[in-house]
Amino acid sequence: MRRPIEELLEDETITEMLPDGEASLLLGWLISLAEEEGELDSETIGHLKLLGRKVARISSLWGVPVSELVDLVETAWEEPGDPSGSEPEPVRA
């Protein structure tokens, strides 16, 4: 079985709509996610590929830099009360 990193790098459909710099950033992020997970099954690899394709599509269609989309996804994944994220300001009347 191929390593997850090889599967991500060999799947050109993930980055086909992006310029080289953006494609490199996206693949680097997906690879770091794969490395964080450790042992990956084919379903998880498929989800990473799909995530990559969706980020690439939004970036190319709407002109949003990949780095901004990655930041948005990571912010959405933060656990509530996670000290690495900033606490929202309380609503004041």
C-alpha positions as CSV (number, residue, x, y, z in Angstrom):
1,M,0.0,0.0,0.0
2,R,1.2,3.5,-0.8
3,R,1.9,6.0,1.9
4,P,-0.8,8.7,2.3
5,I,1.7,11.4,1.4
6,E,2.4,9.7,-1.9
7,E,-1.3,9.5,-2.6
8,L,-1.8,13.2,-2.0
9,L,1.2,14.2,-4.1
10,E,0.3,11.9,-7.0
11,D,-3.3,13.1,-7.3
12,E,-3.1,16.0,-9.7
13,T,-6.9,16.6,-9.5
14,I,-6.3,18.2,-6.0
15,T,-4.4,21.2,-7.4
16,E,-5.2,21.3,-11.1
17,M,-6.9,24.7,-10.9
18,L,-4.2,26.4,-8.8
19,P,-1.0,28.3,-9.6
20,D,2.2,26.5,-8.4
21,G,2.7,28.5,-5.3
22,E,-0.9,28.0,-4.1
23,A,-0.8,24.3,-5.0
24,S,2.4,23.9,-3.0
25,L,0.8,25.6,0.0
26,L,-2.3,23.4,-0.2
27,L,-0.4,20.2,-0.5
28,G,1.9,21.1,2.3
29,W,-1.1,21.7,4.6
30,L,-2.8,18.4,3.5
31,I,0.5,16.5,4.2
32,S,0.8,18.1,7.6
33,L,-2.8,17.0,8.4
34,A,-2.0,13.5,7.2
35,E,1.2,13.4,9.4
36,E,-0.7,14.6,12.4
37,E,-3.1,11.7,12.1
38,G,-0.5,9.1,11.8
39,E,-1.9,5.8,10.4
40,L,-4.6,6.7,7.8
41,D,-7.2,4.4,6.2
42,S,-8.3,4.9,2.6
43,E,-11.5,6.7,3.7
44,T,-9.6,9.4,5.6
45,I,-7.2,9.8,2.7
46,G,-10.2,10.2,0.5
47,H,-11.6,12.9,2.8
48,L,-8.3,14.8,2.7
49,K,-8.3,14.7,-1.1
50,L,-11.8,15.9,-1.2
51,L,-11.0,18.7,1.2
52,G,-8.1,19.7,-0.9
53,R,-10.2,19.8,-4.1
54,K,-12.8,21.9,-2.4
55,V,-10.3,24.4,-1.1
56,A,-8.7,24.6,-4.6
57,R,-12.1,25.1,-6.2
58,I,-13.1,27.9,-3.9
59,S,-9.7,29.5,-4.3
60,S,-9.7,29.4,-8.1
61,L,-13.4,30.4,-8.5
62,W,-13.5,33.3,-6.0
63,G,-9.8,34.4,-5.9
64,V,-9.4,33.7,-2.2
65,P,-5.8,32.8,-1.3
66,V,-5.3,29.2,-0.2
67,S,-3.7,30.5,3.0
68,E,-6.9,32.3,4.0
69,L,-9.0,29.3,3.3
70,V,-6.7,27.1,5.4
71,D,-6.9,29.6,8.3
72,L,-10.7,29.5,8.1
73,V,-10.8,25.7,8.1
74,E,-8.4,25.5,11.0
75,T,-10.4,28.1,13.0
76,A,-13.6,26.1,12.4
77,W,-11.8,23.0,13.7
78,E,-10.7,24.6,17.0
79,E,-12.1,23.1,20.1
80,P,-14.2,25.5,22.2
81,G,-12.1,26.8,25.1
82,D,-8.9,25.9,23.3
83,P,-6.2,28.2,24.7
84,S,-4.6,28.5,21.2
85,G,-7.7,30.3,19.9
86,S,-8.7,33.6,21.2
87,E,-11.8,33.8,23.3
88,P,-14.7,35.8,21.7
89,E,-15.5,39.1,23.3
90,P,-18.7,39.0,25.4
91,V,-21.7,40.8,23.8
92,R,-22.4,44.1,25.6
93,A,-25.6,46.0,25.5
